[in-house]
Amino acid sequence: MCGIVGYIGEKNAVDILIDGLTKLEYRGYDSAGVAVVVDNNIKTERSAGKLINLKNKLEQSPLISNIGIGHTRWATHGKPSDENAHPHCSDHIALVHNGIIENYLELRDELINKGYKFLSETDTEAIAHLLHSLWEDNLEKTVRKAVQRLKGAYALAIISSREEGKILLARKEAPLVIGVGKNENFAASDIPAILHHTREFIFLEDGDIAIMEKDRLEIYDLNFNKVSRSVKTINWNPVMAEKAGYKHFMQKEIYEQPRAITDTIRGKYSLEDGKIYLSELEEMKGDLLSIERIQIVACGTSWHAGLVGKFLIEKFAKIPVEVDIASEYRYREPIVDEKLLFIPISQSGETADTLAALKLAKSKGAKIISICNVIGSSITRESHGTIYTHAGPEIGVASTKAFTTQLATLYMLAIYLSQLKDRLTKEERIKYVKALIKVPEEISSVLDLDHDIEMLAKNFKNYKNFLYLGRNINYPVALEGALKLKEISYIHAEGYPAGEMKHGPIALIDKNMPVLFLAINSPIYEKTLSNIEEVKARDGVVIAVASKSNNGISKKADYTIFVNDTIEETSIFLTTVVTQFFAYHCATLLGLDVDQPRNLAKSVTVE
């Protein structure tokens, strides 16, 4: 999500840092900053908003140094502001950070008791003060001690005015690379930031701590045993670099989903008691206890997520849920009072119809909890509380990781509401939380099917019509799968509950109307098999996305994609990724621009 750049060598570090941050602008950000060492002192410049704001400050007050670190921030802790922008400092130490420190509140309290003053709302400032509090006789020993105290994910670049000739790097569950030069070295969270300066890269691994000087590189593990990491030559052009080597942003974002969901759920659950912790809603606990019903309102893909949310909330929390299309909501007379929880869902937080619906519900006394990806957006400012999805910037117009992180957020919210209402037993909560934690790993298993799904798409890319069918919680996924195919391949597709096939769509089925079934193991799996039989009896062509334990389905379907067995409530993540791949490959095989499909915009900010 955030971007890191570091430089040490013989050139002006600030020029290289700003160039690198500019190369990362495509990722999205809300603030930026740099820190350098000048005359044995740390000098920083930071600014909220666009990178041009930081550039203007540096033009007015230039900084000259041969060592520095830079950062673009996508906020996780604390709103976008100059104070929350990176780098963060503690006396002679400055650092930039990507990731989320799960125990930062514990560290913050400890450091405040030691007399440290916090000037920001970020988890990163706690790392800066922790480093200062643990300072020994050099930066390496200090960093080694500090990272042993950190829980969560981090990519760190650290400088100290007491050791002007080095940058310390540390990585755990967040990307960080070293660019190797001659009498200079670079660090970055993403290859594009420094590809203009070097083609030689070292990819740090989890637990690595690196000492980077202009003519020396040493890498150690957490026990400070020296390790060797190979140097790889990267021959990407600039556009390929932005896409990290993927052909399209959409493809890259499909592959980013395990990491995105990990960021969404990180630090929000306990396996010991099966509880979900949504600190952003703590002040609303009293209001949430009094709610009697819920309205979820959204557009497009977010509306499909809302339909999944209805299944989850009604099952886990036993609260009745209505799901509305935002563009229709305010043109009827919705029943709204102070006992209603209104949940708008929007990736951008600027969707015009959703924002208008929110304002109407709020004016009638509803409590508002938004689900959004963009911090500080209009919808979040109008809400009483917001759960951020932390998907990171999504460049492709057709939503992928934004959708699955919305599903993960709704899953957590459903369990959270069940806790408040005491609807699930501890054993049930533990079961559902365990299943959620496994989702990133399960999605990774679907990523391994990429080539198989591409081969399947070759057989179907020239069809003009498609039907997607699913039951229960996978019915909204059928809607979403059909939408993806329409959006990027321009193949007409419709999604339906499988049980509704007999009430109309069956009239269309013949050899020219393929049917994609989401036939996941569930209490109504046998009914799905019956629907497949009905299609086959009419010469229909069947593609089944099925659980591995139901391998007998391959005798009924013409083509089958098997995914891992999961509980039904988390199967939605696997089936979603299969349909994303299928749409993506149909479109690319047809030679279409999947990142910018015709007539579509990423965020619809007008009615």
N, C-alpha and C positions, 0 to 999 in steps of 0.2 A: 504494500500500500504506500508507505512512505519511501523516500529516495535518499540514499547516502552517496556522498562523493568525498574522497580524501586524496591529498597529494603531498608528496615530499620530494624535493629535487632541487634544481637550480633555477627554475622559472618562477614567475609570480604565481603563487598558489591560488590567489583569488580569481584570476582570469580562468584558470582551469576548473575551479570549483563552479563558477557561474556557467561556464560552457557545459559542464556536466549536468548541472541542474536544469539547464535549458533543454538538454537532450531528454530529460525525464518528464518534461511538461505534459506529454501525451498521457501520462499515468493519472493526472489529476492531483490536486493538492490544495491546501488552504492557507499555507504560510511557508516561509523559507528563511534560511539564515546561514551564516558562515562564521567560523572562528579560526583565528590564526595566532601565531606567536610572534610578537613584535617587541624587541628589546627586553626580553625576559618577562614579558607580560602577555596575558591572554587578551585579545581584542575580538569583540563579536559585533555583528550587525544582523538584525533580525527584522522581519516584517510580515504582518498578516496580509493575505490576499495574493495577488498575482506576483510573479517573479519580477516584473518590471518595477514594483515598489522597492524591492531589495536593490535592484540595479541602480535605481535613482539615488538611494541613500549612499551607495558605494561610490557613485560618481561625485557626490557632494563631499564625502569624507573617505577618500581612497585608503585602502589597506594594502601594504606591501609586505610580503613574507614568502619564504620558501617552503612553508609547511602550513597545512590547514585542513579543515573538515567542513563539509556543507551538507545541507539537508532540506528536502521538501517534505512537508508534513501532511498526512491525511489523518485527522484527529481521531483518537480513541479515548484518551482521558483529557478532559478539558476542552472548552470551546476554542475555535480559531481566534487567536489574538497574538500581539507581539510578545506578550509574557509567556504564552504557551509554546511559541515557536522554538525550534531547536536552532543552534546548540544550547545546552544547559551547562552552567558553570558552578563550580564550588571552589573559590579562591584560585589556585593555580591549575585547576583541572577543568577541561571542557570536553563534552562528548555529544555525539548524535546517536540516535537509537531508533531502530525499527522493531516492532513487536509489541507484546503486552506483558508487563511484569505483574504476575498474579498476586504476589505478596507485598505489593508496594505500600499498601495502607499500614501493614505491620512495620515495614521498614521506616515509613514516614513518621509514625508515632515514636519509634525508637530514636530516630535522629532528632526529632523536635525535643525530646527529653534530654538530649545531649547538647541542646542549645542551637541547633541549626534552624535557620529561617527559610521557609519556602515561599518563593515568589510566583510560583505557577501552580496550576491544577494537574500537572502531568505526573505520570509514573516515572518518567525519565529523570526528573530532577532528583528523585530519591536515589537513583544510581550515582549521580554526580556527588551528592553529599556522602553517600556510603563510601565511595572511593576515597574522598578526602578524609573521612573518619578512620579508614583502615590504612592510611599512607604509611609505608615503611621507608626504605632507603631508595627504592626505585619503582618505576611505573609497572614493570612486569609482575613483581611480587604482589603489588597492590591489586592489580586487575585479577590475578589468579585468586586471591582471597575473596574479592568482591563477587565474582561470578558464582562462587560456591554458595553465596547467600541468595542468589536470584532464583525465583521460581517463575516459569513461563517461557516465553520466546524472546529472543533478542538477537539483533545484529548491532554491534557496537563499534564505533571508531572514536578513539580517545587520544587527546593530547594533553601535555602538561608543560607549563612554562619552565619547570625545573629540569626538563629533559627535551630541549628544543629539537633534537635530532631524530625523533622517532614518533611513530603513530602506533598505538596498540589497537588490535582488532580482536573481536571475540564473536563467536557465532553459536547460536542454538536455535534450531527450528525456524530460522529466518535467513534468506539468502545473503551472501556476502562473498565478493570475489576480489582478487588482487590482480591488478594489471602490471605486468613486468616491463620496465623500460631500462634505458641506459643512463646511469647516474640519476635515476628518478624512478619512483614507483607510485602506483595509484591504488585506490580502493573504491569499491562501488557496490551498491545493492543490485545493480543491473548492468549488464555489459554495455548497452548503448551509451551510458554516461561517459565512458572513457574509451570507447572503440576508436574514436578519432585519433587517439594518442598512442595506442598500442594494440597489437593483435595477439599478444601472448598473455594468457590468463591462468591463474591458479584458483580453483574452486575450493573454498574452505568447507570443511565438513563439521557436523554437529560436535560441539565440545572443543573446537580448535581455538587456540589463542595465538595470534601472529604478532611478531615484532617487525615493523616495517620502517627501514631507514632508506636513504636515497640509494645506497649501494649494497644493502644487505637485507635479506629476508630470512626469518626463522619462524617455524611453526611448531607449536607444542600442543599436546592434549591437556585435558583438565588436570592431570597429575603432573603436568609440566615435563613429560617425557617428549623429547624432540621427535617429530614425525616428518615424513616426506610426502609432499603432494606434487603430482606431476603438473608440468606446464603444458597447456593446450593452446593450439593456434586456432583462432576464430577468423573465418574468412567471410563473415556476413557483410552485406551492404547495409547502409543506414536504415532502410525500411525494414529489412529482415531483422536488424538488431532491435528495433522497437518491438517487434513481435517475438523476440527471443528465439528466433529460428523457425517459428511456426509460420505456416503459409498465410494464415489469417488471424486477426484478433479473436474472432469467434472460436477458432480451434484452440488458441492459447487459453482462452477463458474457460472452455470446457475442461481443459487439463488442469486449470487452477482450482477447480472446485474442492478437491480434498483439503487444500490449504485454506481456502476461503471459509469452509465450514468449520475447520479447526479454529480459525480466528473468531468465528461467530460464537462458538460455544465455550471457548477457553475461559476458565475461571468462573464459570457460571453454574457449576454442578458439584454435587458431592455424592460419591458412590457409597459412602458409609451409611447415609440415611436416605439416599435416593431423592435428595432435594435439589431444586433449582433455585439459584440466587440471582435475582434481578435487582441489583442495588438501585438502578435508575427508577424503580417503582416503589421503593421503600416508603417514601412520603405519601404515597397514595393507598397504602394498605387499607386504611379505614374505609375509603371510598370503594375500593374493590370488594370489600366484604359485603357491602350493601347492594351491589349490582344484582339484577334479576335476569337480565338478558343482554345480548351483545349484537351489535350490527358491525359487520366488516364491509368496507366499501373500497373499491379499487377499480382499475381499468386494465384491460388486456391481460398480460401475463400475471400481473399482481392480483387480478381478480381470480385467476385460476389458483394462485396460492391461497387466497381467501377461502375458496371452496374446500381446499385441503384442511385449512384451519378450522372450518366448521366441523368436519369429521373428528378432528383431534380434540377440540375443546368440548364438544358434546360428549365424546367418549370418556375423556379424562376428568373433566370438571363438572359434567352434567348441567351445564348452563345452556339454555336455548340460544342458537345463533342464526341470524339472517345474514345472507351475503348479497350485496347489491352492486350493480354496475354504477359507477359514480356518475356517469353522464345522464342516468335516468333518475337518480336519487332525489334531486331537489325539484324535479318536475312532477312529483307526486306529493302526497301528504304523509311523510314518514311519521310513525308514532315514536316520539322521543320524549323522555323525561329524565329526571335526575337518577333514576334507577338503571339507566342504560349506559353500557360501555360501548363507545364508538371507536372502532379500530380502522383508520385509514392506512392503506399499504401503498407505498410509492418508492421506487428505486431512487429517483431524483429528488423527491420531496417538493417538486414544483409542478406536478401534474394538475392542470387547471381545474378539471372536473372534480378531482378528488379533494382539492383544496376548497372548492366552493361547497361541496357536500359537508366537509368538516366544519366550516364556519356556520352552516345551517344547523347542524346537530349541536354544536357548542352553544349557539344562541338559544337553544331550547333546553339547555341544562345538562346535556350529556357529558360524561367524563371521557376525555380523549387520550388514548394511548396510540401513538403512531408507530409504524414499523417502516424504517427508512434506512437508506445507505449513506446519504449525504448530510453530514453534520452542519447545523446552522441553516438548513434550507427552510423555505416558507412553511411547509407543513409541520416541521418540528417546532418552529417558533410559535405556532398556533396551538400546539398540543400541551396537555397537562403533564404528559410523560412520553418519552420516546425510547424504543428499543432499537439500537442501531445494529444493522446486519454485518457491518465490517467486511463486506465483500471486496472492498477496494474498487478502484475505477474500472468501469466496464465500458470498453470502447465499441465493441460490436453492437450494432443496433438491435439485433435479435438477442433477447435476454437469456443468459445461461446461468452463470454463477449468482447473479442477483436473485433469480428465482429460487434456486436451491438453498441459498442462505435465508431467504424469506421463509421457506418451509421449515428450516431448522429453528428459526426464531419463533414461529408459531407453535412448533412442537414444544419448545421450552416454556412458552407462555401458557400453553394448555396444562402442563404439569404444574407450573407455578400457581395457576388459578385453582387447580385441584388441591394443592396444599392449603390454600387459604380457606377453601370450602370443605376441606377434609373429605374428599371424595374417593381417593385411592389409598390403599393400604401401603405401608412402608415397602413390603415385598413387591407390590405392583410398580411402585415408583422406581425402585432399584432396577427392576426388569426393563422398564422403558428408558431409564437413563443409560443403562449399559448398552442398550441397542443404539441409542443416539451417539454415544462415544465411538462406536464401531463404524459409523457412517463414512468418515473419510477413508478408512481402509476398504470398506465395501465398494465405494465409488472407484477407488484405485483399481479394483479387480475388473470393473466395467471398462476402464480406460484400456485395459489389455485386449479388449474386444474390438478396438478401433478398426483394425484391418478386416476382421470378419464382417463388420457392419458395412464397411466400404464395398466389399465384394457383394453383399446383399443389395446395396444401393445400385450397383451396376445393372442388376436385373429389373429395377423398377423406376429408374430415373425418367423414362420416357412415357410413363403412364400419366394420364391427364386428371385422374380422380383417385381419391383414397378415402377410406373409412377407418377411423381409429376407435376402438371399443375398449372400455375398462369398466370394472365394477367396484362399488364401494369407494374406498379412498383413492383407488387408481382411476376412477372416472375423470376427475379433474386433470390427471396427468394425460389422459387420452385427449382432452381438449387442448392442453398445452402442446402435446406432440403434433396435433393437426395444425395448430397455429404456426408452429415453427416451420413445418413443411410449406405452408402457404407463404409465410413471410419471405423466405429466402430462396425457395426453388420455384415459386409461382405455380406449383401443382395444387389444384383445388383439393382440399381435404376437410373432412368434417369429423368432429369428435362426438361420441354419444355414450351414454351408459349402455352397457352391453344388453341389459334387459329391455331396452327401448327399441332394439333393432327390429323387432316384430311389428312395432307401431309406426312403420313408415320406411325407414332406410332399407329394409330388406328388399323393397321393390327395385332398388338400384343395383342389386348384387348380381354380377355375372363375371365372366372371365376377364373383363376389362375394368373391374372395380376391386382392386386388392383391399383386403381387410387386415389391419394390424391389431391383434389382440394383446392386451396386457393381461396375461393369464397367470398371475402370481398365486402361489400357494395361499389359500385363505379358506374360511368356513364356507364360502360360496364358489369354490373352485369348480365343483362338478357342474354348476349352472353355466359357468363360462365354457366348459367343454360342450355342453348342449348347444350353446350359441355357435360354437365352431362347426358342429355337425350341421346346423341349419345353413350356414354359409356354404359348406362343402356340397350340400345337397342341391345347391343352385349354381354349381360350377364356379363358385368364388375361389379366389386365390387367398390363402391364409398365411400371414406371418405371425408367429407367436413369440412373445417375450415371456419366458417361463422360468420358474424356479428349477434349479438343477434336480431337486428330489422328484419332480414330476416329469421325468424323462420320457414317459409314455406318450406325452403330448406330440412328440415328433412323428408318431404314426398317424396323427390326425391333421397336423399342419403341414403345409408345403415347405415352409422355411421356419426354423426355430433359432432364436438367440437365447441361450441359457445364462441366467445370472445366479449369484449365490442365494441360498436360502436365508431369509431374514424374517423378523416378525412383519406382519402386514403393514404396520404403521411406519416402518422405515423402508419398505420396499419401494416407496415412491421415489426415493433418491436414485435407485438403480434403474428403474424403468424410465425415469426422466432423462438420464444420461444416454441411454440407448436411443431414445427418440431424438435427442439433440444430435447425436452422431449421424443418425439416419438422414435427417433433414440436411445437415451440413454436407454430407457426401453426395446426396442427390444434387444439391445446388452446385458444388464444385465440379462434379462430373458433367454438368450442363454448361460449365464455363461462366457461372454467374458470380456477381460481386456479393459475397455473403455478408461482408462488413457494412456495406451501404446499399441495402436492397431498395429498389425503386419506390418512390412515393412515401417512404417511412422516415420518421424522425426518432431519435433516441428518447427524447422527452417531449411530451405533448403539452406545451405551456399555453395553448389557446383552446377555447371551446370549439 
